[in-house]
């Protein structure tokens, strides 16, 4: 299991859910989510965006890097700035 896979598995346990429910909620396939958990697939930016939209209080720093707490409080989230990729011409 990859570090991200371990944390994704921990997230499912914290939310008392499973890959089937997350699959239905996000549109990501259950097998793809299982492959991320088992370290067979990497998590892409698009997948992170889908997960973040479904779970807006999830800390992506925690999911990707293992830094901080799994969930961001609403008061802290108000101080965060969305970072967008630059447009290249």
C-alpha positions as a Markdown table, in Angstrom:
| # | Residue | x | y | z |
|---|---|---|---|---|
| 1 | Unk | 0.0 | 0.0 | 0.0 |
| 2 | Unk | 1.3 | 3.5 | -0.8 |
| 3 | Unk | 1.3 | 6.3 | 1.7 |
| 4 | Unk | -1.6 | 8.0 | -0.1 |
| 5 | Unk | -3.4 | 4.6 | -0.3 |
| 6 | Unk | -3.0 | 4.1 | 3.5 |
| 7 | Unk | -4.4 | 7.6 | 4.2 |
| 8 | Unk | -7.3 | 7.0 | 1.7 |
| 9 | Unk | -8.1 | 3.8 | 3.5 |
| 10 | Unk | -7.9 | 5.6 | 6.8 |
| 11 | Unk | -10.3 | 8.3 | 5.5 |
| 12 | Unk | -12.9 | 5.6 | 4.5 |
| 13 | Unk | -12.7 | 4.2 | 8.0 |
| 14 | Unk | -13.0 | 7.6 | 9.6 |
| 15 | Unk | -16.1 | 8.4 | 7.5 |
| 16 | Unk | -17.4 | 4.9 | 8.2 |
| 17 | Unk | -17.8 | 4.2 | 4.5 |
| 18 | Unk | -16.3 | 2.1 | 1.7 |
| 19 | Unk | -15.1 | 2.3 | -1.8 |
| 20 | Unk | -18.6 | 1.4 | -3.2 |
| 21 | Unk | -20.2 | 4.3 | -1.4 |
| 22 | Unk | -17.4 | 6.7 | -2.4 |
| 23 | Unk | -17.7 | 5.4 | -6.0 |
| 24 | Unk | -21.4 | 6.2 | -6.1 |
| 25 | Unk | -20.9 | 9.6 | -4.5 |
| 26 | Unk | -18.0 | 10.7 | -6.7 |
| 27 | Unk | -18.4 | 8.8 | -10.0 |
| 28 | Unk | -14.9 | 7.3 | -9.6 |
| 29 | Unk | -15.0 | 3.5 | -10.2 |
| 30 | Unk | -14.8 | 1.3 | -7.1 |
| 31 | Unk | -11.9 | -0.7 | -8.7 |
| 32 | Unk | -9.9 | 2.5 | -9.4 |
| 33 | Unk | -10.3 | 3.6 | -5.7 |
| 34 | Unk | -9.2 | 0.1 | -4.6 |
| 35 | Unk | -6.2 | 0.3 | -6.9 |
| 36 | Unk | -5.2 | 3.7 | -5.3 |
| 37 | Unk | -5.6 | 2.2 | -1.8 |
| 38 | Unk | -3.5 | -0.8 | -2.8 |
| 39 | Unk | -0.8 | 1.3 | -4.4 |
| 40 | Unk | -1.4 | 0.1 | -7.9 |
| 41 | Unk | -2.5 | 3.5 | -9.2 |
| 42 | Unk | -1.4 | 7.0 | -8.4 |
| 43 | Unk | -3.9 | 9.7 | -7.4 |
| 44 | Unk | -4.1 | 12.4 | -10.1 |
| 45 | Unk | -5.0 | 16.0 | -9.7 |
| 46 | Unk | -8.4 | 15.3 | -11.3 |
| 47 | Unk | -9.2 | 12.6 | -8.8 |
| 48 | Unk | -8.1 | 14.9 | -5.9 |
| 49 | Unk | -10.5 | 17.6 | -7.2 |
| 50 | Unk | -13.4 | 15.1 | -7.4 |
| 51 | Unk | -12.7 | 13.9 | -3.8 |
| 52 | Unk | -12.2 | 17.5 | -2.5 |
| 53 | Unk | -15.6 | 18.5 | -4.0 |
| 54 | Unk | -17.4 | 15.6 | -2.3 |
| 55 | Unk | -15.5 | 16.0 | 1.0 |
| 56 | Unk | -14.8 | 19.8 | 1.2 |
| 57 | Unk | -13.4 | 19.6 | 4.8 |
| 58 | Unk | -10.8 | 17.0 | 3.8 |
| 59 | Unk | -7.3 | 18.3 | 4.1 |
| 60 | Unk | -5.5 | 17.5 | 0.8 |
| 61 | Unk | -2.2 | 18.2 | 2.6 |
| 62 | Unk | -3.0 | 15.4 | 4.9 |
| 63 | Unk | -4.2 | 13.1 | 2.1 |
| 64 | Unk | -1.2 | 13.7 | -0.2 |
| 65 | Unk | 1.6 | 14.5 | 2.3 |
| 66 | Unk | 0.4 | 13.2 | 5.7 |
| 67 | Unk | 0.8 | 16.7 | 7.1 |
| 68 | Unk | -1.6 | 18.1 | 9.6 |
| 69 | Unk | -5.1 | 16.8 | 10.5 |
| 70 | Unk | -7.3 | 14.9 | 8.1 |
| 71 | Unk | -10.1 | 17.5 | 8.2 |
| 72 | Unk | -9.9 | 21.3 | 8.0 |
| 73 | Unk | -12.2 | 23.3 | 10.2 |
| 74 | Unk | -14.5 | 25.8 | 8.6 |
| 75 | Unk | -12.7 | 28.7 | 10.4 |
| 76 | Unk | -9.4 | 27.6 | 9.1 |
| 77 | Unk | -10.8 | 27.0 | 5.6 |
| 78 | Unk | -12.0 | 30.6 | 5.4 |
| 79 | Unk | -8.3 | 31.7 | 5.5 |
| 80 | Unk | -7.1 | 29.3 | 2.8 |
| 81 | Unk | -6.5 | 30.6 | -0.7 |
| 82 | Unk | -7.3 | 28.5 | -3.8 |
| 83 | Unk | -4.3 | 28.0 | -5.9 |
| 84 | Unk | -4.9 | 27.6 | -9.6 |
| 85 | Unk | -2.5 | 26.4 | -12.3 |
| 86 | Unk | -1.2 | 29.1 | -14.5 |
| 87 | Unk | -2.4 | 29.3 | -18.1 |
| 88 | Unk | 0.3 | 28.6 | -20.6 |
| 89 | Unk | 0.0 | 30.0 | -24.1 |
